């Protein structure tokens, strides 16, 4: 059974919501116990949380009894321990515990791109404020101080990794990252890591004056509230903004990359969308080098689909808005896309792989069921996936492309680039092409031969 605490309280079993109690205080009591799995919470503390210091021990016992009855069919137990109660671990989980585990695991990674991906997956578990609708701001701060700090740390890390990997979008409409960080810095004006990231994002977006204003505001706030000056890291960013230091500039694109809507995407090598989709991962040889993952978030997936012509631009814009509104669903769609990508790659490099073929076929069949037949302006009819498909739209679209190639004899001409740090796929219909690109892998091989 799953309990969702990072937002409105929800209980879910086998994907279906479960109603445990209509009483707000009973749901709050359960939430407090779930936030401390296996640990006894004293009855006095529970009474303080539920009634702001009032006694009501008898009422507390009644609430516990009702919850026990409601939870028993689902295998969840509330046990008495000393002068308190505890939610016994086993058979249930919370999104709060999952977030904490994922956030800590992401923070331990060294590759900024992979760390960014994992951090965004963790943050997507938040659907709102902790216990939204059950706890007020003061109570939320008492119950979830550790979670709040972990979330802030993850937001700081995400901002820094987006800047490091060039995913701040400085060249796309004035800086999406800056727009995201402004309200965060306004809410947490003393978080110097957030301020430093906002200043850098503003500088990259061409707003040097605003970046300096942010620093000035932060310096005054630190002095007024804490009596301290900005730390060395923030002062360093300030000095670099003042001097227009090139180190603040966006990381340069490698020769095998392009930038679309502020997203770094791999260069086309095959002209076939299904193969290009496989080439959004550069670790097929088993190595997990920094930057191997190009689909670092749902935005990258949707923008890639538009760039390859798999989806129309207006659909991409719509999907990006939906992803912002439904971050958890976007993470699920991205995970499905990556799984499909692996199956597609296995199909193309090994035509005898039946398991991979069946996995691609299932997704392609889902795309066929969702497709609608439309008459275009040129008078010809075409199959199209409707916008109502939602966030899975890029997944189904690329599955259709994969099915088209798998039904084409050219699938047997798919070749992998032999460069040890590449492995990108392309079509070699003439039997004479060796490299994915003459300007990158072939050029590196030629240079190596000369030396």
C-alpha positions as a printed NumPy array, in Angstrom:
array([[  0.   ,   0.   ,   0.   ],
       [  1.217,   3.487,  -0.812],
       [  0.652,   6.639,   1.212],
       [  1.231,   9.954,  -0.511],
       [  2.202,  12.742,   1.837],
       [  4.033,  15.127,  -0.499],
       [  0.913,  17.054,  -1.363],
       [ -2.7  ,  16.255,  -0.429],
       [ -2.896,  13.106,   1.712],
       [ -3.751,  10.045,  -0.371],
       [ -3.846,   6.3  ,   0.271],
       [ -3.5  ,   4.067,  -2.79 ],
       [ -3.589,   0.306,  -3.226],
       [ -3.027,  -1.422,  -6.57 ],
       [ -3.353,   1.943,  -8.28 ],
       [ -6.781,   2.695,  -6.812],
       [ -7.474,   5.312,  -4.108],
       [ -8.497,   4.037,  -0.687],
       [-10.705,   6.035,   1.684],
       [ -9.553,   5.454,   5.261],
       [-11.259,   8.259,   7.155],
       [-13.236,  11.397,   6.476],
       [-12.005,  12.98 ,   9.697],
       [ -9.166,  15.412,   9.117],
       [ -7.593,  14.749,  12.52 ],
       [ -7.553,  10.981,  11.983],
       [ -5.815,  11.405,   8.633],
       [ -3.359,  13.812,  10.242],
       [ -2.701,  11.328,  13.049],
       [ -1.954,   8.601,  10.528],
       [  0.312,  10.93 ,   8.528],
       [  2.348,  11.806,  11.63 ],
       [  2.915,   8.111,  12.353],
       [  3.799,   7.383,   8.718],
       [  6.438,  10.111,   8.76 ],
       [  8.178,   8.187,  11.566],
       [  7.992,   4.556,  10.345],
       [  8.64 ,   2.062,  13.113],
       [  9.323,   4.785,  15.682],
       [  7.013,   5.402,  18.604],
       [  5.428,   8.847,  18.751],
       [  4.425,   9.788,  22.293],
       [  0.744,  10.278,  22.95 ],
       [  1.478,  13.721,  24.368],
       [  3.139,  14.826,  21.152],
       [  0.279,  13.432,  19.071],
       [ -2.233,  15.322,  21.216],
       [ -0.175,  18.482,  20.815],
       [ -0.184,  18.086,  17.035],
       [ -3.893,  17.295,  16.784],
       [ -5.272,  19.72 ,  19.343],
       [ -2.498,  22.278,  19.731],
       [ -1.649,  21.189,  23.271],
       [ -5.068,  19.989,  24.404],
       [ -5.269,  16.673,  26.288],
       [ -8.021,  14.457,  24.845],
       [ -6.152,  11.169,  25.452],
       [ -9.439,   9.268,  25.258],
       [-10.254,  10.784,  21.88 ],
       [ -6.756,   9.966,  20.674],
       [ -7.258,   6.324,  21.625],
       [-10.582,   6.333,  19.752],
       [ -8.901,   7.723,  16.635],
       [ -6.215,   5.041,  16.79 ],
       [ -8.835,   2.306,  17.141],
       [-10.719,   3.547,  14.088],
       [ -7.543,   3.743,  12.042],
       [ -6.573,   0.22 ,  13.068],
       [ -9.915,  -1.091,  11.833],
       [ -9.636,   0.815,   8.567],
       [ -6.055,  -0.287,   7.941],
       [ -6.368,  -3.931,   8.942],
       [ -7.734,  -5.137,   5.55 ],
       [ -4.69 ,  -3.568,   3.893],
       [ -2.102,  -5.202,   6.166],
       [ -1.017,  -1.957,   7.833],
       [ -0.618,  -2.08 ,  11.615],
       [ -0.513,   0.646,  14.253],
       [  1.049,  -0.757,  17.42 ],
       [  1.189,   0.559,  20.978],
       [  4.676,   1.191,  22.314],
       [  5.048,   2.549,  25.805],
       [  3.122,   5.782,  26.039],
       [  2.765,   6.171,  22.306],
       [  1.981,   4.598,  18.965],
       [  3.971,   3.529,  15.904],
       [  3.207,   2.533,  12.311],
       [  4.829,  -0.87 ,  11.99 ],
       [  6.94 ,  -1.15 ,   8.802],
       [  6.062,  -3.756,   6.208],
       [  3.522,  -3.866,   3.387],
       [  3.401,  -0.116,   2.863],
       [  5.529,   2.782,   1.736],
       [  5.345,   6.555,   1.524],
       [  6.381,   8.962,  -1.203],
       [  8.195,  10.948,   1.511],
       [ 10.541,   8.041,   2.278],
       [ 10.988,   7.354,  -1.438],
       [ 11.888,  10.995,  -2.068],
       [ 14.453,  11.02 ,   0.733],
       [ 16.067,   7.835,  -0.575],
       [ 16.16 ,   9.041,  -4.163],
       [ 17.423,  12.516,  -3.288],
       [ 20.301,  11.154,  -1.199],
       [ 21.222,   8.619,  -3.88 ],
       [ 21.238,  11.354,  -6.528],
       [ 23.395,  13.65 ,  -4.397],
       [ 26.031,  10.909,  -4.13 ],
       [ 26.504,  10.719,  -7.929],
       [ 29.442,  12.421,  -9.635],
       [ 28.187,  12.703, -13.217],
       [ 26.235,  16.015, -13.368],
       [ 23.912,  14.824, -16.15 ],
       [ 22.993,  11.598, -14.383],
       [ 22.739,  13.386, -11.041],
       [ 20.414,  15.919, -12.644],
       [ 18.217,  13.183, -14.084],
       [ 17.936,  11.367, -10.771],
       [ 17.36 ,  14.582,  -8.817],
       [ 14.513,  15.593, -11.119],
       [ 12.939,  12.17 , -10.706],
       [ 13.055,  12.606,  -6.931],
       [ 11.611,  16.134,  -7.023],
       [  8.778,  14.998,  -9.309],
       [  7.322,  13.061,  -6.354],
       [  6.222,  16.361,  -4.798],
       [  2.617,  17.191,  -5.793],
       [  2.376,  20.232,  -3.532],
       [  3.294,  21.153,   0.029],
       [  3.72 ,  18.428,   2.633],
       [  0.274,  17.289,   3.877],
       [ -1.444,  19.983,   1.867],
       [ -4.901,  20.508,   3.322],
       [ -4.095,  18.695,   6.57 ],
       [ -1.321,  20.797,   8.117],
       [ -0.812,  24.537,   8.193],
       [  2.539,  26.191,   7.585],
       [  3.642,  26.139,  11.223],
       [  2.733,  22.482,  11.741],
       [  4.284,  21.561,   8.405],
       [  7.552,  23.131,   9.501],
       [  7.521,  21.083,  12.726],
       [  6.668,  17.781,  11.054],
       [  8.725,  18.057,   7.892],
       [ 11.787,  20.163,   8.653],
       [ 14.173,  17.432,   7.51 ],
       [ 12.189,  16.782,   4.314],
       [ 12.017,  20.5  ,   3.568],
       [ 15.778,  20.864,   3.915],
       [ 16.371,  17.828,   1.72 ],
       [ 14.021,  19.244,  -0.906],
       [ 15.767,  22.621,  -0.856],
       [ 19.136,  20.921,  -1.208],
       [ 17.821,  18.971,  -4.199],
       [ 16.495,  22.16 ,  -5.803],
       [ 19.883,  23.816,  -5.309],
       [ 21.698,  20.832,  -6.796],
       [ 19.331,  20.686,  -9.75 ],
       [ 19.897,  24.355, -10.549],
       [ 23.67 ,  23.972, -10.388],
       [ 23.651,  20.847, -12.548],
       [ 21.399,  22.486, -15.12 ],
       [ 23.876,  25.324, -15.377],
       [ 26.814,  22.915, -15.554],
       [ 25.255,  20.813, -18.312],
       [ 23.924,  23.772, -20.279],
       [ 20.287,  22.974, -19.53 ],
       [ 19.479,  26.417, -18.14 ],
       [ 17.857,  27.431, -21.417],
       [ 19.542,  30.832, -21.512],
       [ 19.043,  31.039, -25.251],
       [ 15.375,  30.084, -25.139],
       [ 13.147,  33.054, -24.353],
       [ 15.312,  34.782, -21.767],
       [ 16.178,  31.96 , -19.421],
       [ 13.631,  29.389, -18.175],
       [ 15.897,  28.516, -15.243],
       [ 15.987,  32.139, -14.117],
       [ 12.174,  32.225, -14.249],
       [ 12.016,  29.106, -12.066],
       [ 14.542,  30.402,  -9.551],
       [ 13.094,  33.898,  -9.02 ],
       [ 10.153,  32.763,  -6.811],
       [ 12.415,  30.313,  -4.954],
       [ 14.927,  33.012,  -4.107],
       [ 12.091,  35.341,  -3.082],
       [ 10.847,  32.657,  -0.694],
       [ 14.308,  31.663,   0.575],
       [ 16.386,  34.854,   0.237],
       [ 19.184,  33.573,   2.493],
       [ 19.929,  30.407,   0.467],
       [ 23.156,  31.512,  -1.15 ],
       [ 23.42 ,  28.512,  -3.501],
       [ 20.043,  29.387,  -5.011],
       [ 21.048,  33.042,  -5.287],
       [ 24.315,  32.141,  -7.029],
       [ 22.479,  29.949,  -9.542],
       [ 19.898,  32.66 , -10.203],
       [ 22.626,  35.244, -10.779],
       [ 24.417,  32.947, -13.212],
       [ 21.199,  32.126, -15.079],
       [ 20.322,  35.822, -15.336],
       [ 23.799,  36.663, -16.576],
       [ 23.579,  34.003, -19.281],
       [ 20.172,  35.348, -20.295],
       [ 21.706,  38.792, -20.796],
       [ 20.291,  40.299, -17.573],
       [ 23.537,  41.375, -15.924],
       [ 21.909,  44.345, -14.152],
       [ 19.212,  42.134, -12.618],
       [ 21.867,  39.659, -11.47 ],
       [ 23.671,  42.464,  -9.643],
       [ 20.375,  43.635,  -8.099],
       [ 19.765,  40.11 ,  -6.785],
       [ 23.187,  40.122,  -5.136],
       [ 22.576,  43.539,  -3.571],
       [ 19.229,  42.397,  -2.143],
       [ 20.758,  39.218,  -0.741],
       [ 23.686,  41.086,   0.818],
       [ 21.301,  43.446,   2.622],
       [ 19.078,  40.574,   3.791],
       [ 22.036,  38.62 ,   5.193],
       [ 23.271,  41.682,   7.05 ],
       [ 19.839,  42.565,   8.454],
       [ 18.746,  39.078,   9.513],
       [ 21.996,  37.302,  10.347],
       [ 24.545,  40.067,  10.663],
       [ 26.86 ,  38.406,   8.14 ],
       [ 28.214,  39.115,   4.674],
       [ 27.752,  36.825,   1.638],
       [ 29.998,  33.777,   1.623],
       [ 33.046,  33.301,  -0.646],
       [ 31.165,  31.354,  -3.331],
       [ 28.482,  34.014,  -3.773],
       [ 31.034,  36.838,  -3.678],
       [ 32.962,  35.033,  -6.391],
       [ 29.884,  34.854,  -8.639],
       [ 29.273,  38.571,  -8.003],
       [ 32.818,  39.447,  -9.014],
       [ 32.508,  37.361, -12.184],
       [ 29.228,  39.024, -13.143],
       [ 30.814,  42.448, -12.63 ],
       [ 33.784,  41.579, -14.828],
       [ 31.775,  39.57 , -17.402],
       [ 34.004,  36.597, -16.689],
       [ 33.827,  34.058, -19.585],
       [ 33.679,  31.202, -17.065],
       [ 30.033,  32.147, -16.404],
       [ 29.109,  31.606, -20.037],
       [ 27.094,  28.64 , -21.136],
       [ 29.194,  25.503, -21.801],
       [ 30.106,  25.367, -25.515],
       [ 28.371,  22.798, -27.65 ],
       [ 30.494,  19.901, -28.897],
       [ 30.712,  19.35 , -32.657],
       [ 28.187,  16.51 , -32.466],
       [ 25.455,  18.541, -30.734],
       [ 22.84 ,  21.147, -31.565],
       [ 20.701,  23.338, -29.331],
       [ 16.937,  23.463, -29.789],
       [ 14.618,  25.385, -27.446],
       [ 17.475,  25.586, -24.974],
       [ 17.992,  21.802, -25.019],
       [ 21.204,  20.1  , -26.115],
       [ 20.452,  17.343, -28.635],
       [ 22.698,  14.978, -30.592],
       [ 23.521,  15.736, -34.217],
       [ 21.557,  13.823, -36.868],
       [ 23.52 ,  10.914, -38.279],
       [ 20.973,   8.641, -39.969],
       [ 17.959,  10.702, -40.99 ],
       [ 15.745,   7.931, -39.593],
       [ 13.856,   8.953, -36.41 ],
       [ 13.942,   5.493, -34.829],
       [ 17.731,   5.289, -35.138],
       [ 18.151,   8.888, -34.042],
       [ 16.124,   8.017, -30.955],
       [ 18.556,   5.179, -30.164],
       [ 21.366,   7.695, -30.55 ],
       [ 20.061,   9.784, -27.653],
       [ 22.051,   7.384, -25.459],
       [ 25.828,   7.144, -25.917],
       [ 26.539,   4.29 , -23.543],
       [ 25.567,   1.211, -25.542],
       [ 29.1  ,  -0.158, -25.16 ],
       [ 28.508,  -0.451, -21.408],
       [ 30.456,   2.677, -20.458],
       [ 28.577,   5.386, -18.575],
       [ 30.598,   8.443, -19.405],
       [ 29.485,  11.912, -18.397],
       [ 26.946,  13.227, -20.896],
       [ 25.986,   9.797, -22.229],
       [ 22.303,  10.536, -21.609],
       [ 20.773,  13.134, -23.916],
       [ 17.206,  12.607, -22.709],
       [ 17.973,  14.232, -19.376],
       [ 14.347,  15.182, -18.741],
       [ 10.901,  15.155, -20.292],
       [ 11.601,  18.536, -21.909],
       [ 14.484,  16.977, -23.838],
       [ 12.235,  14.114, -24.992],
       [  9.471,  16.415, -26.252],
       [ 11.866,  18.874, -27.904],
       [ 13.746,  15.985, -29.563],
       [ 10.455,  14.68 , -31.011],
       [  9.699,  18.099, -32.469],
       [ 13.22 ,  18.545, -33.806],
       [ 13.057,  15.226, -35.658],
       [  9.648,  16.058, -37.103],
       [  7.979,  13.258, -35.179],
       [  5.675,  15.832, -33.544],
       [  4.52 ,  19.255, -34.678],
       [  5.845,  22.31 , -32.838],
       [  2.486,  23.272, -31.345],
       [  2.206,  19.792, -29.847],
       [  5.661,  20.105, -28.321],
       [  4.683,  23.409, -26.691],
       [  1.511,  21.82 , -25.338],
       [  3.403,  18.816, -23.967],
       [  5.95 ,  21.028, -22.229],
       [  3.131,  22.836, -20.445],
       [  1.503,  19.528, -19.463],
       [  4.816,  18.258, -18.12 ],
       [  5.086,  21.289, -15.834],
       [  1.557,  20.657, -14.556],
       [  2.011,  16.884, -14.166],
       [  5.682,  16.291, -13.217],
       [  5.136,  12.749, -11.89 ],
       [  3.386,  11.656, -15.103],
       [  6.195,  13.257, -17.117],
       [  8.782,  11.211, -15.218],
       [  6.803,   8.027, -15.96 ],
       [  6.601,   8.864, -19.667],
       [ 10.344,   9.554, -19.771],
       [ 11.1  ,   6.232, -18.071],
       [  8.883,   4.428, -20.611],
       [ 10.706,   6.203, -23.446],
       [ 14.091,   5.06 , -22.176],
       [ 12.889,   1.461, -21.82 ],
       [ 11.529,   1.557, -25.363],
       [ 14.833,   2.997, -26.584],
       [ 16.741,   0.031, -25.153],
       [ 14.373,  -2.454, -26.801],
       [ 14.63 ,  -0.613, -30.127],
       [ 18.416,  -0.624, -30.011],
       [ 18.464,  -4.345, -29.229],
       [ 16.106,  -4.966, -32.177],
       [ 18.231,  -3.075, -34.646],
       [ 21.626,  -4.485, -33.654],
       [ 20.322,  -8.057, -33.274],
       [ 17.409,  -8.91 , -35.622],
       [ 17.073, -12.281, -33.873],
       [ 16.193, -10.722, -30.509],
       [ 12.523, -11.756, -30.195],
       [ 12.068, -10.349, -26.687],
       [ 13.093,  -6.855, -27.763],
       [ 10.952,  -7.097, -30.898],
       [  7.863,  -7.995, -28.849],
       [  8.442,  -5.07 , -26.487],
       [  8.666,  -2.62 , -29.403],
       [  5.669,  -4.275, -31.045],
       [  3.489,  -3.79 , -27.954],
       [  4.165,  -0.057, -27.896],
       [  3.716,   0.233, -31.672],
       [  0.367,  -1.568, -31.396],
       [ -0.698,   0.886, -28.68 ],
       [  0.222,   3.705, -31.062],
       [ -1.815,   2.095, -33.85 ],
       [ -4.863,   1.837, -31.582],
       [ -4.589,   5.505, -30.623],
       [ -3.978,   6.817, -34.16 ],
       [ -6.672,   8.66 , -36.122],
       [ -6.954,   8.991, -39.907],
       [ -7.036,  12.632, -41.059],
       [ -7.199,  14.398, -44.404],
       [ -4.329,  16.867, -44.8  ],
       [ -4.351,  20.14 , -46.732],
       [ -2.715,  18.418, -49.723],
       [ -5.761,  16.177, -50.008],
       [ -3.973,  13.065, -48.807],
       [ -5.026,  11.046, -45.803],
       [ -2.531,  10.377, -42.997],
       [ -2.502,   8.592, -39.681],
       [ -1.898,  10.926, -36.752],
       [ -1.688,  10.522, -33.018],
       [ -4.207,  12.855, -31.308],
       [ -3.087,  15.508, -28.84 ],
       [ -5.338,  13.848, -26.275],
       [ -2.77 ,  11.036, -26.069],
       [ -1.03 ,  13.233, -23.516],
       [  2.518,  12.927, -22.241],
       [  3.007,   9.497, -23.854],
       [  2.7  ,  11.094, -27.275],
       [  6.471,  11.142, -28.048],
       [  6.777,   7.513, -26.922],
       [  4.004,   6.286, -29.209],
       [  5.214,   8.452, -32.079],
       [  8.722,   7.033, -31.986],
       [  7.324,   3.504, -31.632],
       [  5.476,   4.013, -34.93 ],
       [  8.735,   5.093, -36.542],
       [ 10.463,   2.   , -35.162],
       [  7.707,  -0.237, -36.509],
       [  8.065,   1.333, -39.968],
       [ 11.793,   0.598, -40.013],
       [ 11.37 ,  -2.92 , -38.631],
       [  9.002,  -3.634, -41.534],
       [ 11.521,  -2.285, -44.053],
       [ 14.318,  -4.473, -45.511],
       [ 16.685,  -1.578, -44.79 ],
       [ 16.619,  -2.625, -41.138],
       [ 19.267,  -5.2  , -42.058],
       [ 21.621,  -2.393, -43.122],
       [ 21.655,  -0.752, -39.674],
       [ 25.272,  -0.25 , -38.629],
       [ 26.87 ,   0.911, -35.385],
       [ 29.689,   3.446, -35.492],
       [ 32.941,   1.625, -34.525],
       [ 34.354,   4.6  , -32.598],
       [ 34.948,   3.345, -29.029],
       [ 33.143,   6.268, -27.388],
       [ 30.259,   6.457, -29.868],
       [ 28.236,   3.454, -31.087],
       [ 25.581,   5.595, -32.801],
       [ 23.407,   3.783, -35.344],
       [ 22.941,   4.694, -38.996],
       [ 21.791,   3.102, -42.267],
       [ 24.536,   1.798, -44.576],
       [ 22.415,   0.937, -47.598],
       [ 25.407,   1.027, -50.005],
       [ 27.701,  -1.03 , -47.815],
       [ 30.429,   1.612, -47.96 ],
       [ 29.755,   3.854, -44.946],
       [ 31.885,   3.249, -41.868],
       [ 31.452,   6.237, -39.553],
       [ 28.373,   7.983, -38.145],
       [ 29.87 ,  11.337, -39.151],
       [ 32.848,  12.425, -41.225],
       [ 33.165,  15.582, -39.128],
       [ 33.424,  13.884, -35.738],
       [ 34.305,  10.197, -35.401],
       [ 35.964,   9.892, -38.812],
       [ 37.92 ,  13.103, -38.222],
       [ 39.116,  11.869, -34.801],
       [ 40.225,   8.56 , -36.299],
       [ 42.088,  10.383, -39.081],
       [ 43.799,  12.668, -36.561],
       [ 44.808,   9.658, -34.46 ],
       [ 46.346,   7.97 , -37.49 ],
       [ 48.371,  11.08 , -38.287],
       [ 49.845,  11.184, -34.804]])
